[in-house]
């Protein structure tokens, strides 16, 4: 099965953890994306914990990143509750 451009772009963006690449990916595919840098970082790491194309080590890195900032893993959160200082 051939990988779609969407999947290739998603893998590249989230594996990189580069905010500019993730913003470009979101814009290209009309996905809502936080403007604020810290909120975007939270979104990236929350997504990475669930993306099955990442290795367990990559997902664990993001789980630890979130845990170090006391950000929940198990339930949906509102990013409006987080300012740029977490």
N, C-alpha and C positions, 0 to 999 in steps of 0.2 A: 504494500500500500504506500503510495507516494504521499509525502508530507506536504500539506498545504502551505502556501505563503503565510497565512495567518499563524499557523503553528510555528513555523520557522521564526517569524518575527517575535512571537511571544517567548519562545525559548531564548532567543538572543537577548531580548530586553530584560527578562527577569533573571536570567543567569548572570548577566552583567551587573545588576543592581545599580546601573547608571541611571540617574533620575532623568537625564535628557533623553536617553533611549526609551525609557518607559513612557515618558510624556509623548514622544513621537509615535510610539506604538498605539497609545490610547487615542491620540488625535486621528491617526490613520484609520482606526477601526471604530471610531465614534464611541469610545468608552469613556465614561465619566472619570475624571482624574483630578485629585486635589491640586490646587494651585500652590498652597503653602508647602515649602520644602520638607518640613518635619512630618506633616500629615502624609505626604507622598512616600516618605521613607517607611512610615508605619504600614501604609497600604502595600508597598512592595514586599516587606517582610511577612505580613499576614498572608499575602498571596503565595509567597514562596513556601510556606509551611504546608500548603495543600497541593502544590503542583507536582504531579506524578512524574514529570519528565526530569525533575531535578534528582540528584542523588540524595540518599539519606543524610549524608554529611552536609550538603547544601541546605536542606530543610532544617537540620538541627542547628546550624549556624543562625538561621533566622529565628528559630524558637528561642535560642539563648539571647539573641539581640533583643527580642521582645520582652522576655522575662527580666532581663537586666533593667528594663525601663518600666516594669510593673504593668505591662500591657497584656490584656487578656488574649488567650488563644482560642478558647472554646466556644465563644458566642459572638454574635455580631455586635459591633461597637459603633458608636457614632463618633466620627472623627472630629466633629465640632467640639467635643469635650477635651481635645488636645490642642494646646497652643504650641508655639515654636520652641518652648522649653520642656515639652512633655508635661 
